[in-house]
Amino acid sequence: MSAAGPHVPDALSNIATLANDRPRLAAALAELFPDAVRRQSVESVARIEVRGGRRAALTRLAGIDPVAYAATRNHVDGAVTRLSPWIRHGVLSIAEVRDHALARVRVPEDATKLVDELGWRDYWQQVYAALGPAVARDVEPPAAIRRGAPPLSGVPEDVLAGSTGSACIDAFVRRLHETGWLHNHERMWLASWIVHVRGVHWLAGADWFLEHLLDGDPASNHLSWQWVAGTFSAKPYIFNRANLESFTSGVHCAPCPLLGRCDVEGSYEELAARLFSSAPATRGPLRIPPAPPWRPGTRGEQPRRPLVWLTLDALADTSPAAAAHPQSPRIFVFDQGWLAAERPTLKRLAFIAECLSEVGEIEVQRGDPAVILPARSRELGCDGVALADTPCPRVRRQAEAIAAAAPVSVEPWPAFCRRDRVRDLGRFSRYWSQVGRSALEPTASPR
Ligand SMILES: Cc1cc2nc3c(=O)[nH]c(=O)nc-3n(C[C@H](O)[C@H](O)[C@H](O)COP(=O)(O)OP(=O)(O)OC[C@H]3O[C@@H](n4cnc5c(N)ncnc54)[C@H](O)[C@@H]3O)c2cc1C
């Protein structure tokens, strides 16, 4: 990372030089982002094994096993890929992961399960592009009415402190806080318990997850919380102790002081009767039309030497805008609006800094991209801005503001599936029945 011009605070431009030294990097970030360190210690970040950047991503990608994945992914010790932090930040594209998975199997069908799960990410991204900031509101009325008081607007203190007394829940919370990653099943159990058992509004839980997850993403996260809550699914997701025990080999339940009398004891029928009223929910069919392709600005001009804007969705030199303009200067902005809204903890900021450190020459700033980008583009002799396509409504708004002053080009990601016939995103099953088959085809190599 290089210092580039008078606007760049030295400390920011220097963070990449610390990328090989986690403790010093965490300490430097703690000074730059004091709010993040209030919620996580420098020492705990230094202990996290996951590192940002393409090198670490490719090492992990090389170890994936689609066949073992299909057989074991629901178990917390299963052969899941743990690629989500790099995929979320565009260090790996889902097409690239799919291609790699296909190359590792005898016939494409052996990679079906992994490709289906990549499909969930693709689906949530499409829904995000269609709904924008509305992913933070109920997508549809709840599928079942919860008994008891109205939902709590915050996550209770005993949950945040990991001191509920429930061994599984406390273990999940501690690990989320310490490492920023949970297995999908653990996320489902934790979200379900918080929403249905503790009666917390799903948005409070989703916002809390977003602060801590290394892969924190409003599309996958908020929409998964809604799927669990039943505000974007046919029924709320609940689990019982038998389910948790079988996919954790009983490690939490055996020593749990609440064994035999915890909140998720019983059959699914008993749990549903305990948690939800028998009154049927009133809701109609859900239809979500896909968003048209996004093109900021109306001028139609394409910059020839743009300033490449690496966003949170595209933190690598292989991401589309950087790859399309190898000679152009690069910039990343720690967006003040994002920092205030999502309150990322130190571990996420360290992951981001490590990704940036592998981009080579890049300017790093903090502030409002809509203000910084046009000015830096001019000062660096560029004729506009280029960025990778993104469903993020904040980035889209900023790019549209930039496009009022300078041409903005949006570079597409490698295609994951063929979506041209999709007219409705109301349910994953409907979406996937239209595009899933095409997702099993590898990316065509350039002629
Ligand atoms: C309440 C809740 C919150 C979640 N929040 C996030 C989030 O903020 N960011 C995030 O990336 N995922 C989120 N997920 C989805 C999923 O749990 C993670 O993507 C997955 O556990 C990451 O581990 P992995 O890389 O080993 O996944 P694997 O099982 O190995 O799957 C490979 C990749 O496919 C994608 N993927 C797999 N399952 C899902 C899914 N259900 N939804 C979306 N993408 C999926 C991910 O990119 C993942 O890296 C959430 C799920 C729940 C239930």
Ligand as a Chemical Component Dictionary entry (heavy atoms), coordinates in Angstrom:
data_LIG
# 
_chem_comp.id                   LIG 
_chem_comp.type                 NON-POLYMER 
_chem_comp.pdbx_formal_charge   0 
_chem_comp.three_letter_code    LIG 
# 
loop_
_chem_comp_atom.comp_id 
_chem_comp_atom.atom_id 
_chem_comp_atom.alt_atom_id 
_chem_comp_atom.type_symbol 
_chem_comp_atom.charge 
_chem_comp_atom.model_Cartn_x 
_chem_comp_atom.model_Cartn_y 
_chem_comp_atom.model_Cartn_z 
_chem_comp_atom.pdbx_ordinal 
LIG C1  C1  C 0 -28.425 -16.648 10.811 1  
LIG C2  C2  C 0 -27.448 -16.820 9.685  2  
LIG C3  C3  C 0 -26.601 -15.770 9.341  3  
LIG C4  C4  C 0 -25.710 -15.900 8.281  4  
LIG N1  N1  N 0 -24.891 -14.844 7.944  5  
LIG C5  C5  C 0 -24.036 -14.957 6.907  6  
LIG C6  C6  C 0 -23.209 -13.859 6.527  7  
LIG O1  O1  O 0 -23.260 -12.766 7.081  8  
LIG N2  N2  N 0 -22.347 -14.050 5.485  9  
LIG C7  C7  C 0 -22.267 -15.237 4.818  10 
LIG O2  O2  O 0 -21.449 -15.351 3.886  11 
LIG N3  N3  N 0 -23.075 -16.267 5.133  12 
LIG C8  C8  C 0 -23.951 -16.176 6.153  13 
LIG N4  N4  N 0 -24.754 -17.236 6.481  14 
LIG C9  C9  C 0 -24.770 -18.415 5.601  15 
LIG C10 C10 C 0 -23.837 -19.575 6.006  16 
LIG O3  O3  O 0 -24.020 -19.893 7.344  17 
LIG C11 C11 C 0 -22.351 -19.273 5.766  18 
LIG O4  O4  O 0 -22.152 -18.759 4.477  19 
LIG C12 C12 C 0 -21.528 -20.546 5.901  20 
LIG O5  O5  O 0 -21.759 -21.148 7.148  21 
LIG C13 C13 C 0 -20.065 -20.206 5.754  22 
LIG O6  O6  O 0 -19.270 -21.331 6.001  23 
LIG P1  P1  P 0 -18.534 -22.062 4.818  24 
LIG O7  O7  O 0 -17.742 -21.078 4.045  25 
LIG O8  O8  O 0 -17.790 -23.215 5.398  26 
LIG O9  O9  O 0 -19.735 -22.576 3.948  27 
LIG P2  P2  P 0 -19.869 -23.831 2.976  28 
LIG O10 O10 O 0 -20.944 -24.680 3.510  29 
LIG O11 O11 O 0 -18.545 -24.452 2.730  30 
LIG O12 O12 O 0 -20.413 -23.197 1.619  31 
LIG C14 C14 C 0 -19.542 -22.610 0.644  32 
LIG C15 C15 C 0 -19.967 -21.170 0.416  33 
LIG O13 O13 O 0 -21.322 -21.110 -0.034 34 
LIG C16 C16 C 0 -21.985 -19.982 0.505  35 
LIG N5  N5  N 0 -23.060 -20.446 1.399  36 
LIG C17 C17 C 0 -23.202 -21.661 1.959  37 
LIG N6  N6  N 0 -24.363 -21.739 2.641  38 
LIG C18 C18 C 0 -24.945 -20.539 2.524  39 
LIG C19 C19 C 0 -26.160 -19.977 2.997  40 
LIG N7  N7  N 0 -27.023 -20.690 3.715  41 
LIG N8  N8  N 0 -26.452 -18.708 2.688  42 
LIG C20 C20 C 0 -25.601 -17.977 1.936  43 
LIG N9  N9  N 0 -24.442 -18.436 1.442  44 
LIG C21 C21 C 0 -24.122 -19.709 1.731  45 
LIG C22 C22 C 0 -20.933 -19.220 1.305  46 
LIG O14 O14 O 0 -20.366 -18.237 0.491  47 
LIG C23 C23 C 0 -19.956 -20.309 1.661  48 
LIG O15 O15 O 0 -18.654 -19.822 1.922  49 
LIG C24 C24 C 0 -25.665 -17.125 7.541  50 
LIG C25 C25 C 0 -26.528 -18.167 7.909  51 
LIG C26 C26 C 0 -27.392 -18.022 8.958  52 
LIG C27 C27 C 0 -28.294 -19.167 9.313  53 
# 
loop_
_chem_comp_bond.comp_id 
_chem_comp_bond.atom_id_1 
_chem_comp_bond.atom_id_2 
_chem_comp_bond.value_order 
_chem_comp_bond.pdbx_ordinal 
LIG C1  C2  SING 1  
LIG C2  C3  SING 2  
LIG C2  C26 DOUB 3  
LIG C3  C4  DOUB 4  
LIG C4  N1  SING 5  
LIG C4  C24 SING 6  
LIG N1  C5  DOUB 7  
LIG C5  C6  SING 8  
LIG C5  C8  SING 9  
LIG C6  O1  DOUB 10 
LIG C6  N2  SING 11 
LIG N2  C7  SING 12 
LIG C7  O2  DOUB 13 
LIG C7  N3  SING 14 
LIG N3  C8  DOUB 15 
LIG C8  N4  SING 16 
LIG N4  C9  SING 17 
LIG N4  C24 SING 18 
LIG C9  C10 SING 19 
LIG C10 O3  SING 20 
LIG C10 C11 SING 21 
LIG C11 O4  SING 22 
LIG C11 C12 SING 23 
LIG C12 O5  SING 24 
LIG C12 C13 SING 25 
LIG C13 O6  SING 26 
LIG O6  P1  SING 27 
LIG P1  O7  DOUB 28 
LIG P1  O8  SING 29 
LIG P1  O9  SING 30 
LIG O9  P2  SING 31 
LIG P2  O10 DOUB 32 
LIG P2  O11 SING 33 
LIG P2  O12 SING 34 
LIG O12 C14 SING 35 
LIG C14 C15 SING 36 
LIG C15 O13 SING 37 
LIG C15 C23 SING 38 
LIG O13 C16 SING 39 
LIG C16 N5  SING 40 
LIG C16 C22 SING 41 
LIG N5  C17 SING 42 
LIG N5  C21 SING 43 
LIG C17 N6  DOUB 44 
LIG N6  C18 SING 45 
LIG C18 C19 SING 46 
LIG C18 C21 DOUB 47 
LIG C19 N7  SING 48 
LIG C19 N8  DOUB 49 
LIG N8  C20 SING 50 
LIG C20 N9  DOUB 51 
LIG N9  C21 SING 52 
LIG C22 O14 SING 53 
LIG C22 C23 SING 54 
LIG C23 O15 SING 55 
LIG C24 C25 DOUB 56 
LIG C25 C26 SING 57 
LIG C26 C27 SING 58 
# 
